[in-house]
Amino acid sequence: MQRVISELESRHRELWGKHTVKLQHGLAELDLFSDENLAKLIESYPENRLIMHTMLDDVSTWKSVERGGVPGLRILDAVRKGRVWINMTDVQEADPRFAELLNDIYDQWAREVPGFNAFKRKIGLLISSPNARVFYHCDPAGQALWQVRGRKRIWLYPPTAPFLKPAELENVIRSVTGEEITYESWYDEYAEVYDLEPGQMLHWALNGPHRIDNHDEVNVSLTSEHFTPEIRRSWAMNYGNGVLRSHGWNPRSRATEGAAFWAKVGITAVWRKTFQAKQSYRRVPEFVPDPDAPNGVRPITTH
């Protein structure tokens, strides 16, 4: 078992899961993130779980990209020259080295953060173009961002209204929409701003909205995410509130205990079993990677 991050201080333990914690890590030194290894991983990764997007001239909109049989090194070249963002979710299931890394991360946190009991743990690999952006959004699970190559700036916002509206969080959790939520430029006055260098990581409060700008260089990052019993209860409450809201109710309680909460747990279980597949947001690919094309992608041609 290797030590992945610098040893936590007492203040980090008190802040954990409620406020932003910034730590050092040793992942940037691993050959695991060389171009050769990344290209092989892209080629072997299950295409139905490979998420790729591009930003066209309208930088406020993402368009979906499919691999389309393009070799991994050509895709990395498209990332380098264009506007391409790759997310390999659950990469621990595709490569045992990432599974080992995931275990090392959470084993260390379990030892050093009293009461931290994480499950449904997973890790994602992000590869993105110079100056690429991740728009204002929130995530359903506990999150950390690990910078490996390149530099980026991240804005973190309070996980409360008006920065995070309950109805929008509920839709994200229910997969009715993507993760993007309403953003106003004045929100930036209330944001924490960090410039992440290789070897640095951030962990922030649950559902904390954030947005990211890459510096003028290719970026390689990891995301780790997890549930704890507390996060699971919050997730079920939001899911249940979202179902009620979609049927004309205006749920006021956000409690994660009591009779009303357990009723929402039941609603969530029934709804997910019966209706989840019908309501889920779906991406429709419009491009394939091409380093010789504008923005590193070309439109999919139909026959």
BAPAKOL-412604 format. One record per residue (C-alpha): residue number from 1; residue in three letters; y, z, x. Coordinates in Angstrom, 2 decimals. Layout:
(node NUM, 'ALA', (Y, Z, X))
...
END
This chain:
(node 1, 'MET', (0.00, 0.00, 0.00))
(node 2, 'GLN', (3.35, -1.04, 1.46))
(node 3, 'ARG', (6.75, 0.51, 0.89))
(node 4, 'VAL', (8.70, -2.18, -0.94))
(node 5, 'ILE', (12.07, -0.48, -1.42))
(node 6, 'SER', (14.09, 2.12, 0.41))
(node 7, 'GLU', (13.29, 5.70, -0.54))
(node 8, 'LEU', (15.04, 6.86, -3.68))
(node 9, 'GLU', (17.67, 9.57, -3.40))
(node 10, 'SER', (18.03, 12.40, -5.92))
(node 11, 'ARG', (20.98, 10.61, -7.57))
(node 12, 'HIS', (18.85, 7.51, -8.12))
(node 13, 'ARG', (16.26, 9.56, -9.98))
(node 14, 'GLU', (18.92, 11.01, -12.27))
(node 15, 'LEU', (20.42, 7.57, -12.98))
(node 16, 'TRP', (17.09, 5.77, -13.41))
(node 17, 'GLY', (16.83, 3.80, -16.64))
(node 18, 'LYS', (20.24, 4.90, -17.90))
(node 19, 'HIS', (22.70, 3.52, -15.34))
(node 20, 'THR', (22.71, 0.92, -12.56))
(node 21, 'VAL', (20.79, 1.69, -9.36))
(node 22, 'LYS', (21.15, -0.51, -6.26))
(node 23, 'LEU', (18.49, -0.31, -3.53))
(node 24, 'GLN', (17.31, -2.11, -0.40))
(node 25, 'HIS', (13.96, -3.90, -0.20))
(node 26, 'GLY', (11.88, -5.78, 2.37))
(node 27, 'LEU', (10.78, -8.85, 0.40))
(node 28, 'ALA', (13.18, -11.24, 2.13))
(node 29, 'GLU', (11.08, -10.97, 5.29))
(node 30, 'LEU', (7.84, -12.19, 3.65))
(node 31, 'ASP', (6.50, -15.72, 4.27))
(node 32, 'LEU', (5.49, -15.65, 0.60))
(node 33, 'PHE', (8.92, -17.14, -0.21))
(node 34, 'SER', (8.92, -20.07, 2.23))
(node 35, 'ASP', (9.51, -23.58, 0.81))
(node 36, 'GLU', (5.89, -24.50, 1.50))
(node 37, 'ASN', (4.51, -21.53, -0.44))
(node 38, 'LEU', (7.00, -21.98, -3.27))
(node 39, 'ALA', (6.10, -25.68, -3.61))
(node 40, 'LYS', (2.37, -24.88, -3.81))
(node 41, 'LEU', (3.03, -22.21, -6.40))
(node 42, 'ILE', (5.08, -24.58, -8.57))
(node 43, 'GLU', (2.27, -27.16, -8.49))
(node 44, 'SER', (-0.47, -24.67, -9.37))
(node 45, 'TYR', (1.46, -22.68, -11.94))
(node 46, 'PRO', (0.38, -23.18, -15.60))
(node 47, 'GLU', (2.85, -25.67, -17.04))
(node 48, 'ASN', (2.92, -24.01, -20.46))
(node 49, 'ARG', (4.43, -20.90, -18.82))
(node 50, 'LEU', (6.75, -22.71, -16.40))
(node 51, 'ILE', (10.33, -22.48, -17.69))
(node 52, 'MET', (12.82, -24.96, -16.22))
(node 53, 'HIS', (16.36, -25.72, -17.33))
(node 54, 'THR', (19.29, -27.81, -16.19))
(node 55, 'MET', (23.02, -27.49, -16.70))
(node 56, 'LEU', (24.66, -30.84, -17.29))
(node 57, 'ASP', (28.40, -31.50, -17.11))
(node 58, 'ASP', (28.80, -29.09, -20.01))
(node 59, 'VAL', (28.04, -25.96, -17.98))
(node 60, 'SER', (27.88, -23.78, -21.10))
(node 61, 'THR', (24.63, -25.42, -22.26))
(node 62, 'TRP', (21.11, -25.41, -20.84))
(node 63, 'LYS', (18.64, -28.23, -21.45))
(node 64, 'SER', (14.90, -27.79, -21.06))
(node 65, 'VAL', (13.05, -29.53, -18.19))
(node 66, 'GLU', (9.29, -30.13, -17.82))
(node 67, 'ARG', (7.43, -30.49, -14.53))
(node 68, 'GLY', (6.12, -33.93, -15.43))
(node 69, 'GLY', (3.71, -34.15, -12.48))
(node 70, 'VAL', (6.54, -34.09, -9.91))
(node 71, 'PRO', (5.34, -32.63, -6.54))
(node 72, 'GLY', (6.54, -29.13, -5.70))
(node 73, 'LEU', (8.60, -30.12, -2.64))
(node 74, 'ARG', (10.36, -32.81, -4.69))
(node 75, 'ILE', (11.18, -30.20, -7.33))
(node 76, 'LEU', (12.61, -27.90, -4.64))
(node 77, 'ASP', (14.68, -30.85, -3.40))
(node 78, 'ALA', (15.98, -31.32, -6.95))
(node 79, 'VAL', (16.91, -27.64, -7.02))
(node 80, 'ARG', (18.73, -28.01, -3.69))
(node 81, 'LYS', (20.73, -31.09, -4.74))
(node 82, 'GLY', (21.18, -30.58, -8.46))
(node 83, 'ARG', (21.59, -28.05, -11.24))
(node 84, 'VAL', (18.10, -26.75, -11.86))
(node 85, 'TRP', (16.86, -23.27, -12.73))
(node 86, 'ILE', (13.14, -22.38, -12.55))
(node 87, 'ASN', (11.53, -19.26, -14.00))
(node 88, 'MET', (7.85, -18.60, -13.34))
(node 89, 'THR', (7.07, -15.75, -15.71))
(node 90, 'ASP', (3.99, -13.56, -15.16))
(node 91, 'VAL', (3.63, -14.94, -11.66))
(node 92, 'GLN', (1.29, -12.03, -10.86))
(node 93, 'GLU', (-1.34, -13.80, -12.98))
(node 94, 'ALA', (-1.06, -17.02, -10.98))
(node 95, 'ASP', (-1.16, -15.61, -7.44))
(node 96, 'PRO', (-2.95, -12.40, -6.34))
(node 97, 'ARG', (-0.30, -11.77, -3.68))
(node 98, 'PHE', (2.28, -11.25, -6.43))
(node 99, 'ALA', (-0.16, -9.02, -8.32))
(node 100, 'GLU', (-0.44, -6.85, -5.21))
(node 101, 'LEU', (3.34, -6.81, -4.84))
(node 102, 'LEU', (3.77, -5.82, -8.49))
(node 103, 'ASN', (1.38, -2.90, -8.04))
(node 104, 'ASP', (3.15, -1.78, -4.87))
(node 105, 'ILE', (6.53, -1.75, -6.63))
(node 106, 'TYR', (5.40, 0.27, -9.63))
(node 107, 'ASP', (3.17, 2.60, -7.64))
(node 108, 'GLN', (6.18, 3.53, -5.52))
(node 109, 'TRP', (8.40, 4.05, -8.55))
(node 110, 'ALA', (5.73, 6.19, -10.23))
(node 111, 'ARG', (5.59, 8.42, -7.15))
(node 112, 'GLU', (9.35, 8.77, -6.75))
(node 113, 'VAL', (10.72, 8.84, -10.33))
(node 114, 'PRO', (9.49, 11.93, -12.24))
(node 115, 'GLY', (8.05, 11.05, -15.64))
(node 116, 'PHE', (8.27, 7.28, -15.09))
(node 117, 'ASN', (5.24, 5.84, -16.89))
(node 118, 'ALA', (5.43, 2.04, -16.99))
(node 119, 'PHE', (3.01, -0.35, -18.68))
(node 120, 'LYS', (3.05, -4.05, -19.63))
(node 121, 'ARG', (4.39, -4.57, -16.12))
(node 122, 'LYS', (5.05, -8.07, -14.88))
(node 123, 'ILE', (7.00, -10.01, -12.32))
(node 124, 'GLY', (8.80, -13.36, -12.50))
(node 125, 'LEU', (9.93, -15.73, -9.77))
(node 126, 'LEU', (13.34, -17.41, -10.09))
(node 127, 'ILE', (14.39, -20.46, -8.04))
(node 128, 'SER', (17.85, -21.86, -8.77))
(node 129, 'SER', (20.40, -24.35, -7.50))
(node 130, 'PRO', (23.63, -23.64, -5.62))
(node 131, 'ASN', (26.35, -22.53, -8.07))
(node 132, 'ALA', (23.86, -22.30, -10.96))
(node 133, 'ARG', (24.68, -19.88, -13.75))
(node 134, 'VAL', (22.70, -17.59, -15.99))
(node 135, 'PHE', (24.70, -17.16, -19.16))
(node 136, 'TYR', (25.47, -13.90, -20.92))
(node 137, 'HIS', (22.23, -12.48, -22.31))
(node 138, 'CYS', (20.07, -9.39, -22.68))
(node 139, 'ASP', (16.38, -8.66, -22.12))
(node 140, 'PRO', (13.98, -6.70, -24.35))
(node 141, 'ALA', (12.20, -4.77, -21.56))
(node 142, 'GLY', (13.21, -2.61, -18.60))
(node 143, 'GLN', (14.53, -4.91, -15.87))
(node 144, 'ALA', (15.18, -5.14, -12.15))
(node 145, 'LEU', (16.50, -8.10, -10.13))
(node 146, 'TRP', (15.38, -8.58, -6.51))
(node 147, 'GLN', (17.35, -10.96, -4.28))
(node 148, 'VAL', (15.19, -12.76, -1.67))
(node 149, 'ARG', (17.09, -15.89, -0.54))
(node 150, 'GLY', (20.72, -16.86, -1.08))
(node 151, 'ARG', (23.48, -14.78, -2.66))
(node 152, 'LYS', (24.63, -14.29, -6.22))
(node 153, 'ARG', (27.13, -12.32, -8.27))
(node 154, 'ILE', (26.01, -10.38, -11.33))
(node 155, 'TRP', (28.13, -8.88, -14.08))
(node 156, 'LEU', (26.54, -5.94, -15.97))
(node 157, 'TYR', (27.97, -4.78, -19.31))
(node 158, 'PRO', (27.42, -1.67, -21.46))
(node 159, 'PRO', (24.38, -1.95, -23.78))
(node 160, 'THR', (26.46, -0.97, -26.80))
(node 161, 'ALA', (28.70, -2.70, -29.34))
(node 162, 'PRO', (30.81, -4.79, -29.05))
(node 163, 'PHE', (29.10, -6.05, -25.88))
(node 164, 'LEU', (25.67, -5.90, -27.52))
(node 165, 'LYS', (25.55, -6.36, -31.29))
(node 166, 'PRO', (22.50, -4.80, -32.99))
(node 167, 'ALA', (21.70, -7.90, -35.06))
(node 168, 'GLU', (21.72, -10.13, -31.96))
(node 169, 'LEU', (19.50, -7.74, -29.99))
(node 170, 'GLU', (17.08, -7.65, -32.91))
(node 171, 'ASN', (16.87, -11.46, -32.93))
(node 172, 'VAL', (16.18, -11.53, -29.18))
(node 173, 'ILE', (13.42, -8.94, -29.54))
(node 174, 'ARG', (11.89, -10.82, -32.47))
(node 175, 'SER', (12.09, -14.15, -30.53))
(node 176, 'VAL', (14.09, -15.68, -33.35))
(node 177, 'THR', (16.61, -16.87, -30.74))
(node 178, 'GLY', (16.67, -17.20, -26.99))
(node 179, 'GLU', (18.13, -14.35, -24.96))
(node 180, 'GLU', (21.74, -15.58, -25.11))
(node 181, 'ILE', (24.14, -13.44, -27.13))
(node 182, 'THR', (27.84, -13.58, -28.07))
(node 183, 'TYR', (30.20, -13.40, -25.08))
(node 184, 'GLU', (33.98, -12.97, -24.91))
(node 185, 'SER', (35.91, -13.38, -21.65))
(node 186, 'TRP', (37.63, -10.00, -22.08))
(node 187, 'TYR', (34.23, -8.31, -21.77))
(node 188, 'ASP', (34.61, -8.79, -18.01))
(node 189, 'GLU', (37.26, -6.07, -17.90))
(node 190, 'TYR', (34.48, -3.57, -18.70))
(node 191, 'ALA', (31.74, -4.97, -16.46))
(node 192, 'GLU', (30.17, -3.65, -13.28))
(node 193, 'VAL', (30.22, -6.47, -10.71))
(node 194, 'TYR', (27.77, -6.73, -7.79))
(node 195, 'ASP', (27.31, -9.32, -5.05))
(node 196, 'LEU', (23.60, -9.38, -4.21))
(node 197, 'GLU', (22.44, -10.31, -0.71))
(node 198, 'PRO', (18.85, -10.96, 0.42))
(node 199, 'GLY', (17.12, -7.58, 0.66))
(node 200, 'GLN', (19.03, -5.96, -2.23))
(node 201, 'MET', (17.90, -5.15, -5.77))
(node 202, 'LEU', (19.40, -3.79, -8.99))
(node 203, 'HIS', (17.87, -1.84, -11.87))
(node 204, 'TRP', (20.08, -1.25, -14.91))
(node 205, 'ALA', (20.15, 0.35, -18.35))
(node 206, 'LEU', (17.79, -0.94, -21.04))
(node 207, 'ASN', (19.04, -4.10, -22.82))
(node 208, 'GLY', (22.17, -4.15, -20.66))
(node 209, 'PRO', (23.87, -7.56, -21.18))
(node 210, 'HIS', (24.50, -9.47, -17.98))
(node 211, 'ARG', (25.42, -12.87, -16.58))
(node 212, 'ILE', (24.96, -14.34, -13.10))
(node 213, 'ASP', (26.65, -16.90, -10.86))
(node 214, 'ASN', (24.92, -18.20, -7.72))
(node 215, 'HIS', (26.96, -18.68, -4.59))
(node 216, 'ASP', (26.94, -22.14, -2.98))
(node 217, 'GLU', (23.32, -21.95, -1.79))
(node 218, 'VAL', (19.79, -22.11, -3.18))
(node 219, 'ASN', (18.71, -18.78, -4.62))
(node 220, 'VAL', (15.24, -17.25, -4.76))
(node 221, 'SER', (14.90, -14.01, -6.72))
(node 222, 'LEU', (12.30, -11.88, -8.45))
(node 223, 'THR', (12.56, -10.11, -11.76))
(node 224, 'SER', (10.36, -7.17, -12.58))
(node 225, 'GLU', (10.03, -5.90, -16.12))
(node 226, 'HIS', (8.17, -3.14, -17.85))
(node 227, 'PHE', (7.80, -0.97, -20.89))
(node 228, 'THR', (7.65, 2.80, -21.06))
(node 229, 'PRO', (6.84, 4.86, -24.16))
(node 230, 'GLU', (10.60, 5.25, -24.74))
(node 231, 'ILE', (11.30, 1.54, -24.34))
(node 232, 'ARG', (8.39, 0.66, -26.64))
(node 233, 'ARG', (9.81, 2.89, -29.37))
(node 234, 'SER', (13.27, 1.34, -29.00))
(node 235, 'TRP', (11.68, -2.13, -29.15))
(node 236, 'ALA', (9.78, -1.30, -32.36))
(node 237, 'MET', (12.90, 0.18, -33.97))
(node 238, 'ASN', (14.93, -2.95, -33.22))
(node 239, 'TYR', (12.14, -5.23, -34.39))
(node 240, 'GLY', (11.79, -3.33, -37.67))
(node 241, 'ASN', (15.56, -3.32, -38.21))
(node 242, 'GLY', (15.62, -7.06, -37.60))
(node 243, 'VAL', (12.95, -7.70, -40.23))
(node 244, 'LEU', (14.86, -5.56, -42.73))
(node 245, 'ARG', (18.14, -7.30, -41.91))
(node 246, 'SER', (16.54, -10.73, -42.38))
(node 247, 'HIS', (15.68, -9.64, -45.95))
(node 248, 'GLY', (19.19, -8.59, -46.88))
(node 249, 'TRP', (19.11, -4.94, -45.85))
(node 250, 'ASN', (21.74, -3.42, -43.56))
(node 251, 'PRO', (19.79, -0.85, -41.51))
(node 252, 'ARG', (22.02, 1.92, -40.20))
(node 253, 'SER', (19.53, 4.15, -38.43))
(node 254, 'ARG', (18.54, 3.46, -34.84))
(node 255, 'ALA', (16.43, 6.61, -34.55))
(node 256, 'THR', (13.14, 6.35, -32.66))
(node 257, 'GLU', (11.43, 9.20, -34.46))
(node 258, 'GLY', (10.98, 10.43, -38.02))
(node 259, 'ALA', (9.55, 8.88, -41.19))
(node 260, 'ALA', (11.95, 5.91, -41.27))
(node 261, 'PHE', (11.08, 5.00, -37.68))
(node 262, 'TRP', (7.34, 5.06, -38.33))
(node 263, 'ALA', (7.85, 2.89, -41.40))
(node 264, 'LYS', (9.55, 0.35, -39.13))
(node 265, 'VAL', (6.59, 0.53, -36.75))
(node 266, 'GLY', (4.35, -0.44, -39.65))
(node 267, 'ILE', (6.68, -3.26, -40.68))
(node 268, 'THR', (6.72, -4.53, -37.10))
(node 269, 'ALA', (2.92, -4.57, -36.85))
(node 270, 'VAL', (2.47, -6.46, -40.11))
(node 271, 'TRP', (5.28, -8.93, -39.45))
(node 272, 'ARG', (4.11, -9.80, -35.94))
(node 273, 'LYS', (0.56, -10.42, -37.16))
(node 274, 'THR', (1.64, -12.53, -40.12))
(node 275, 'PHE', (4.91, -14.30, -39.30))
(node 276, 'GLN', (5.71, -14.08, -35.56))
(node 277, 'ALA', (4.37, -17.51, -34.61))
(node 278, 'LYS', (6.33, -19.17, -37.43))
(node 279, 'GLN', (9.69, -17.64, -36.51))
(node 280, 'SER', (9.61, -17.88, -32.70))
(node 281, 'TYR', (12.23, -19.87, -30.84))
(node 282, 'ARG', (10.79, -22.97, -29.08))
(node 283, 'ARG', (12.08, -25.02, -26.16))
(node 284, 'VAL', (11.94, -28.82, -26.36))
(node 285, 'PRO', (11.95, -30.50, -22.90))
(node 286, 'GLU', (14.41, -33.36, -22.47))
(node 287, 'PHE', (14.30, -33.95, -18.68))
(node 288, 'VAL', (12.01, -34.03, -15.63))
(node 289, 'PRO', (13.05, -33.12, -12.05))
(node 290, 'ASP', (14.30, -35.99, -9.88))
(node 291, 'PRO', (16.26, -35.20, -6.69))
(node 292, 'ASP', (17.64, -38.75, -6.63))
(node 293, 'ALA', (19.21, -38.46, -10.12))
(node 294, 'PRO', (22.50, -36.81, -11.11))
(node 295, 'ASN', (22.11, -33.01, -11.42))
(node 296, 'GLY', (18.56, -33.33, -10.02))
(node 297, 'VAL', (16.99, -34.41, -13.35))
(node 298, 'ARG', (16.38, -37.60, -15.34))
(node 299, 'PRO', (15.80, -37.96, -19.08))
(node 300, 'ILE', (12.25, -38.07, -20.36))
(node 301, 'THR', (11.42, -41.60, -21.50))
(node 302, 'THR', (9.27, -42.01, -24.59))
(node 303, 'HIS', (6.84, -44.83, -25.18))
END
